[in-house]
Amino acid sequence: MDVFTARSCRIGGVGALLSAMAIVMVLLVDLPAAHARQHPDTGALFGADASGVSVRWTASPGCLNAELRRLVGMVAASFGYVTVNSTCRSRQHNAAVGGAGHSYHLGGNAVDFTVNGDVRKTLAFLNAQRTIGGLKHYRDGHFHIDTGPRRTW
């Protein structure tokens, strides 16, 4: 057990809960705690590790499926800076952006993002993930992944 975890266990109560939440947040985006900070509007972690890898959330991560949050962190750690530009959508917003009527974004089960790195390796990595159903790399450079059935379009 590392020193941080041992100290958290001894504190107990609220201190332990807050420490555990901090650990989970760091694991979700795969950033070292020393370099991560909270986004003032969304509460999401944002920052860079020693190699400069980071995730920028321009859409709310709070409603997003935990597995998709984890995968976004893995993409950032493996392939470079990631900007998340769409997570959960209301029906009105979904219609305004031309989303499918039964979009997985409506339930927090889809994410759109760009990665500043090797697109082919990113695509191969995402294609190998069993938890990803829908996978699309658009001409404008962004990726869409979701938890639906396995498909591309």
N, C-alpha and C positions, 0 to 999 in steps of 0.2 A: 504494500500500500504506500503510495507516495505521501510526502509531507502534507500537501494541501488537503488530501482526502482524510488523513489521520487527524489533522487539526479540525476539520469540519465535523468529524464524528464526535470529538470531545466537546465542541461548542454546543451541539444539540439544538433542539427547537428551531427557531426561525433562522438562526445562523447556518445550521446544517441544510435547511431547505434552500436558502439563498445560494449557498455554495454549490449544492447539487444542481440547481437551475443554471448557474453560471457554467458548470461543466457541460451540461447538455447543450446549451446555446453554442459553446465553442465547438463541440463535436458536430453540430448540425451544419456548420459552414466550414469546418475543418481549418480553423485558424488558431494559432497560439494565442492564449489569453492575454499575454503581455502586449500584443499588437492590435488586438481587436477593441472596437469601441461601439457603443450603441448609437444607432441612427436616431436623431431627435424626434422624428415624426412617426416612424414605424416601430421603433424599439428593436429592430433587427441588428445583428452584428454586422459591422462593416470595418474593413481594415485590411492590412497586408501583413503577411508573414515576412521572414527574413529574405525570402526569394522574390518578394514583390507580388505574390499571388493574392488576389482579393475577390470578393463578391460584392457587387453594388446592387442593392435592391431598390429599384424604382417603382416596384409594385409590392404590395403587402405580403410578407412571408407568413404572417400569423395564421392565415386561413389555408395555407398550402399543405397538402399531404406531406407527412414527415419524411417518407421515403424519397419524394421528389426533392425536398430541401437537402437531404443527405447527398443525393446524386449531384445536385448543383455544386455543393461543396467539393465533392470528389472531382468534378470536371475542372473547377478552379485550381485545385491542388495539382492536378495532373497536366493541364493544358494551358493555363494562363487565366488572366483577368476575365471575369464573367460579369456581365450586366444583365440582370433579370428585368424584363420589361413588361411581363404580363403573368399574373397568377390567377386569382379569383376575379370573376366578373359578375356584375348584376346582369339580368336579362336585357335591360336597356343598353348598357354599355356593350354587351356582347353583340346586340343587333347593330349598334352604331359602328362597330369595327368590322362588321361583316362575318362574325363568328357563326358557326353551325348552330342550328336550333337546339341541338342536344349536346352542345360543347362540354367537354370535361372541365373547362374553366369555370363553369357555373357551380360546380361542387368542390372546387379547390383541388381537383385531380389532374391539372395540367399546368405547365409552365412554359413560357417562351423566354429565350435568352440568347445573347450573343457571347461568343468567346473570342478573346484576342489571342489566338494560338492556332495550332495545326488543325484545320477543319476536318481533314480526312481521318486523322487519328481520333479526334473527338467523336466523329460519326461512327467509327468502328467501335470505340469504347461504348457508346450509347446503345448501339445495335446488339452488343454482347450482354447487356443488362436484362435479366429475365423479368424484372419488375416493370420495365417499360413496355407499354403496349403500343401506343401511337408514337411514331417518330418521323419527323419531317425536317429537312434542312432546306430553308427557303432561299431563293435567289438573292434576296437582300442581305443574306448572311445569318439570319437568326434561326435558332433551332426551336422546335416544339416537341415536347415529350409529355406523355400522359400515362395514366394507369389503366386505360381501357384495353380492349382486346388487341392482339398483335396485328399491326397494319402500317402501311405507308401510303402516301398519296402524292 
